[in-house]
Amino acid sequence: MTRLVTAPRDPAMTMLWVWFALGALAFVCVPALRMRDPFWGWLPFWLLVAPALDLAVLHRVRLCAVSRAWLARARRRRRSIQQARRLHVRRVLRRTPRLATVNP
């Protein structure tokens, strides 16, 4: 499997990963943070969704490359699995007895 070349860590990226990890830990440990706050709004958004979206935007090129590779592998696997083919059996045709035609 090929690895993508990664750039040196950016301080903003490190901050976002720390924000996401601490938000996930706080979300799991403190049930009050799973609700809505009148000042901050929906707290799970600010703890988990916002940093995850920011990380996805910063890693969009890598995510696109990984998703394309995954889709290409899935297509190759799907092509290799063929649908069951009909069994070609030689059948002997039976002639049905013809009824005598009556001419009026």
WOZIVEN-V305040 format. One record per backbone hydrogen bond with DSSP energy under -1.0 kcal/mol. CO is the residue of the C=O (numbers start at 1). NH is the residue of the N-H. E is the energy in kcal/mol with one decimal. If there is no record, write none. Layout:
co->{CO & CO}
nh->{NH & NH}
e->{E & E}
This chain:
co->{10 & 11 & 12 & 13 & 14 & 15 & 16 & 17 & 18 & 19 & 20 & 21 & 22 & 23 & 24 & 25 & 26 & 30 & 31 & 32 & 35 & 37 & 41 & 42 & 43 & 44 & 44 & 45 & 48 & 49 & 50 & 51 & 52 & 53 & 54 & 55 & 57 & 59 & 60 & 61 & 62 & 63 & 64 & 65 & 66 & 67 & 68 & 69 & 70 & 71 & 72 & 73 & 74 & 75 & 76 & 77 & 87}
nh->{14 & 15 & 16 & 17 & 18 & 19 & 20 & 21 & 22 & 23 & 24 & 25 & 26 & 27 & 28 & 29 & 30 & 33 & 34 & 35 & 43 & 41 & 37 & 46 & 47 & 48 & 49 & 50 & 52 & 53 & 54 & 55 & 56 & 57 & 58 & 59 & 60 & 63 & 64 & 65 & 66 & 67 & 68 & 69 & 70 & 71 & 72 & 73 & 74 & 75 & 76 & 77 & 78 & 79 & 80 & 81 & 89}
e->{-2.2 & -2.3 & -2.2 & -2.3 & -2.3 & -2.7 & -2.6 & -2.5 & -2.9 & -2.3 & -2.4 & -2.3 & -2.8 & -2.6 & -2.0 & -2.4 & -2.7 & -1.5 & -1.7 & -1.0 & -1.6 & -2.2 & -3.1 & -1.1 & -2.1 & -2.5 & -1.4 & -3.3 & -1.6 & -2.6 & -2.3 & -2.4 & -2.1 & -2.3 & -2.3 & -1.9 & -1.1 & -2.8 & -2.2 & -2.1 & -2.5 & -2.4 & -2.4 & -2.2 & -2.4 & -2.5 & -2.5 & -2.2 & -2.3 & -2.4 & -2.3 & -2.4 & -2.2 & -2.3 & -1.7 & -1.1 & -1.1}
